[in-house]
Structures are given as C-alpha cells and as structure tokens.
Amino acid sequence: DIQMTQSPSSLSASVGDRVTITCRAGQSIANYLNWYQHKPGRAPKVLIYAASTLQSGVPSRFSGTGSGTDFTLTISSLQPEDFATYYCQQTYSTSYSFGQGTKLEIK
Amino acid sequence: EVQLVESGGGLVQPGGSLRLSCAVSGLTFSSYWMHWVRQAPGKGLVWVSRINYDGNSTNYAGSVKGRFTISRDNAKNTLYLQMNSLRAEDTAVYYCARAPYYEISGYYFDAFDIWGQGTMVTVSS
C-alpha cells in the first residue's frame, strides 16, 4: 500500500488567511492525487482531482499543485465555511489510500 | 436529484455479519465504478473496496480482504457490502461513493464525486 502523509495534522487560522496543506506519498504517484473537504455529519466533498484540476463548482480560492511524491493544497483567502478537515488521496494504486487528515480550525 | 442512501448499519457482536446497502437514484448507476469508504470514530477516511460497472472486477483493502464482499445489482440501482467475521476495529461510519473517470490529455483519473451520508456500524459485545 502507498502511504500518504499530510502535514500539519491540525492548523489554526483566521478568516482571510492564506493556508497551505502538504501531502507526501511514499512512492511516486505521478499526479494521481485528489483533495477532499470533510465536515462533521456531512458527506466528504472532492475539491481537486489529478493534483491540480478544480472540481466543478468548487471556489477558485482552492488550488492544488505537485507531482511525483509532494503535493500541496492552498486556500488563498479563508472563508468561514472552509473550516473543516482536509484529506489527500492517491488513486495511482488500487489501495486508494487517504492521508490522515488536516483539521483546519478557527483561530 | 442525485442521491446515494446507505442503510443496513447497526450494532453487531464480534464475529457477526451485516449487509450494507447503498441505494442510488438520479444517475445511470451501471455507468460508474462504485466504492465503499469508512471512518472510525475520531479517525480519518479509509478506503474499503471498489467494484466495476458490471460487478466483474473488485478490489479490497488488506484489512477486510477475505471478510468483506462488495457487489451490485444494476437492475435495482443498489450497491452492497457484505461484512462477515466482524471485529471491533470495523466499527465506523461506512460511506458509498461514485467514482467517475476524468480524461486529461489522454490520461484517466478518478475521484469520488458523490457520496452518501453514511451508515454507522458498531461491533461490540
């Protein structure tokens, strides 16, 4: 299985801040990397697929970069509705492994 | 409206069995790979299993292989997860999800774009 490691595990930020979350794969996964947002009691929501392609309907303040083993998710200007847990996921291998999550909290 | 609705969760003793269902509406169910993902209390998302369009190809996480079986009935627009030999560590909310393929420059990428709300499975004596 491909290990996915996110950092940080938690993050406090304020509305309007620029925030970056990183995800590292245990081996090269090219750009087979997705990002999800998950709020308690809600279904997860895909934000970005193929490392950098914004899912339809997702605000442009979300962006993703990276390839190989290192990836980032950036939120350019935090909005109140962005406080949630974020997960990366590799789809290079059929283990479809997720990172452990990054909990984004209000400062 | 596209909807995925899971059911079948509940309390079961260790070693017991449960069958989860995911009823799909508002989309052409047979056109998509489908997945199960779980989240243990206070923990992160963990991929469980996937099945192809007609049910002839399946994959499983190592932790459930040999105990869980994914299947689908395209006539009923329903996805299933048969869970046997359940353990305390299988306690989790179980989500079904649709996984379309996106083509970019001749390469195909999948992502879980529609999810159900989840059904809770508790394994305890």
Chai-1 contact restraints between the chains, C-beta under 6 A:
chainA,res_idxA,chainB,res_idxB,connection_type,confidence,min_distance_angstrom,max_distance_angstrom,comment,restraint_id
A,N34,B,A111,contact,1.0,0.0,6.0,A-B,restraint_1
A,A43,B,W115,contact,1.0,0.0,6.0,A-B,restraint_2
A,A43,B,Q117,contact,1.0,0.0,6.0,A-B,restraint_3
A,P44,B,W115,contact,1.0,0.0,6.0,A-B,restraint_4
A,V46,B,A111,contact,1.0,0.0,6.0,A-B,restraint_5
A,V46,B,D113,contact,1.0,0.0,6.0,A-B,restraint_6
A,Y49,B,F109,contact,1.0,0.0,6.0,A-B,restraint_7
A,Y49,B,A111,contact,1.0,0.0,6.0,A-B,restraint_8
A,A50,B,I104,contact,1.0,0.0,6.0,A-B,restraint_9
A,A50,B,F109,contact,1.0,0.0,6.0,A-B,restraint_10
A,Y87,B,L45,contact,1.0,0.0,6.0,A-B,restraint_11
A,T91,B,D110,contact,1.0,0.0,6.0,A-B,restraint_12
A,T94,B,N59,contact,1.0,0.0,6.0,A-B,restraint_13
A,Y96,B,W47,contact,1.0,0.0,6.0,A-B,restraint_14
A,F98,B,L45,contact,1.0,0.0,6.0,A-B,restraint_15
A,Q100,B,G44,contact,1.0,0.0,6.0,A-B,restraint_16
A,G101,B,G44,contact,1.0,0.0,6.0,A-B,restraint_17
